[in-house]
Amino acid sequence: MTDTPAAPPQTHGRAGRNLPQAISLGVGLGAYVVLSLIFFEPAFVLLVALALMMASVELYRALQRQEMTAAIVPIVAGSLAIPFGSYLAGRENAVIEFSTTSVLLGSLALTVLAALIWRMRGGSKGYVKDAAASLLIIAYVPMLGSFAPLMLAEDQGAARLVTFMLVVTMSDTGGLIGGVLFGKHPMAPKISPKKSWEGFAGSMVFGIAAAVLMTVLVLKVPFWVGIIIGVCLVTVGTCGDLIESMIKRDVGIKDMSSFLPGHGGVMDRLDSLLVAAPVAWLIMYLLVPS
């Protein structure tokens, strides 16, 4: 009788994450973002488009668990076209100049129209529910995500974009540190039991600090602009995290997908960024001179 061989060592950390894969992917994506912003901005827009396409598919699959079937084909096509349209519309040296408003509204309207027409093939039964699923995905993913390329297309675009991403990232970091070290009072126990008010305070400290440093040292505007950016992005970023948590709880899943090895789904990484992008664009559009 032979002994049963020992199980191979596990590389997964808490919550089943594969730490080496997560680190490798994070470093690779970080390097791609930095190099694309320095040398070839359309490559960054392509990354945004791919992320929005994958996030749309994730949300489509999640809503199917509620028997809501969106028109995913035109939505994916729109998720590719909308960010590129936003970026090109914002470039002053575009070959054919269009107003940013006309491009955004036009691309969104065409995506909505295509989704509504696409679903007609399935007949009238469940049409309203499926159309609502399509509109939710379009509004939540490509529409909100299009504001990142829009920031990049403006003067000091890379600096604006890095400010936005850094503030949201540092907010997440501060929330994690504050929650682990001091978290005692749940912030939204029915939505996300691990979130605490102490973690939110940590998010505020880290987010505002990052915003003030970027606005003063890089964007060259007064420190109070950084405070406004920090407070607003931390607040809406936290709401974005809670919104996605509510969706996942409603459909009964932990991660949106396993598209990103070691990280889960694309939406699990974009939840705060998507909601914060239009707010970041608007504040910097108003308060950071071109």
Secondary structure, DSSP 8 states (H G I E B T S, - for coil): -----------B-GGG-BHHHHHHHHHHHHHHHHHHHHH-HHHHHHHHHHHHHHHHHHHHHHHHTTT----HHHHHHHHHHHHHHHHHHH-TT-SS---HHHHHHHHHHHHHHHHHHHHGGG-STTHHHHHHHHHHHHIIIIIHHTHHHHHHTSTTHHHHHHHHHHHHHHHHHHHHHHHHHH--SEEETTTEEEEEHHHHHHHHHHHHHHHHHHHHHTS---HHHHHHHHHHHHHHHHHHHHHHHHHHHHHT-SSS-SSBTTTB-HHHHHHHHHHHHHHHHHHHHHHS--
